[in-house]
Amino acid sequence: MPRSFGEPLTKLRAVPIEDNGEPLVDPRTLSKRIHFAEKHPKFTEMKRTPKVRQRVAEMLAEAAEALPAGTDLIIIEGFRPLAQQRFMYEEIKGEFAKKHPEWKKVTLHRIANTMSAPPDDPCPPPHTTGGAVDFSLINTKTHEWLDMTSPFEMDETSAPGDTKGLSEEAQKNRRLLFDTLSKTGLTNYLGEWWHWSYGDSGWALRVGAKCAVYDKLPEE
């Protein structure tokens, strides 16, 4: 069964939320070294946006400008409407149901929660707050994605930041990503090397903040 790396939902639900009202901003307006992926690696037909909360956009710009010459940031997804979160959650749950028809509903639900934030939970899913962003690194000239996963595929096998058995190249690129982003104030969800956030409930638990500063945003 997939291992859970996230903060327990029981603890996330207990985090107070005081939304500071920051708007969504396209971080590409703050740095020319930030790009937006044409498609999502898994959900290729999904509508996406690079927009994130103002402070997160500033952190991404800071990180992009700190990267060595020849390497840029590429955003896979920023803010995600709740309806889109529900679609992704149900898709993932459906995949597990097909693979494991022997699982009871409670087991299926629990495992799905380890792979995707439940859309209707009292704790807002990270991307619905505008405080979470998925991204990677690319070669500035060729726009080719840097190797983050070899010899593994880009799936749950290689998702954790501390995945063992990575090639030297993949390890080097992950170190660059983590060293650069950690200095900005963004925090990594341990189960996904590409998922970072600030201001949401997960961030609040990781840094010991008294409250989250971003709540889920309206659908529009």
Residue, then its C-alpha position, 0 to 999 in steps of 0.5 A: m500500500p502507498r505510504s502516507f507522507g503528509e501531515p495527518l488530517t486530524k492535525l490539519r483540521a485543527v489549524p486555525i485559518e485567518d485568510n489575509g486576502e492576498p490576490l492571485v498573481d501570475p508569477r511570470t509577471l515577476s520573473k522571466r525565468i518562470h515558465f508554464a508547462e503546456k500540459h499536466p504530466k498525468f491529467t493532460e486535458m485538465k485546465r490549469t493556471p500558473k497563478v498563486r497568491q501574491r507572496v507565493a509568486e514573490m517567493l517563486a520569482e526569488a527562487a527563479e532569479a537565484l538559480p544558476a544561469g541556464t536553469d529556469l523554473i517551470i510551473i505545472e500547476g498553481f491554484r486549482p478550483l475545488a471542482q478540479q480537485r474533486f475530479m482529480y481525487e475521484e480519478i485517483k480513487g477510481e484507479f485504485a478501485k480497479k487495481h484493488p477490487e478486494w479493498k473495502k470502501v474505507t480502505l479505498h478512501r484512506i489510501a486515496n487520501t494519501m495520494s490526493a487531498p480530499p476535496d470536501d474535507p474541513c481542511p482546504p486542499p492545498h491547491t484550492t488556497g492558491g498557496a500551493v504550487d507544483f513545478s520542476l526545473i528546465n534547461t533555459k535554452t532547450h526548455e527540456w525538463l531536467d532529470m529528477t527521477s531516473p532510473f524511475e518513472m515520474d510516479e509514486t515510486s519516485a515521488p518522495g523527496d528522499t527517494k533512494g536509488l536515484s541517479e547522480e544526475a537526478q540527485k543533483n537536480r533535486r538538491l538544486l531544487f530543494d536548496t533554492l526553494s527552501k531559502t525562500g520560505l516555501t515548504n515541501y510536502l515530503g511525499e512529492w518532490w514537486h509540491w511546495s506551499y506557503g500559507d496553507s494548513g500544511w505549511a502552518l504545521r511544518v513551520g509551527a505557525k499559529c494559523a494558516v493565512y490562506d483559506k480555499l478560494p471561490e470557484e471563480 
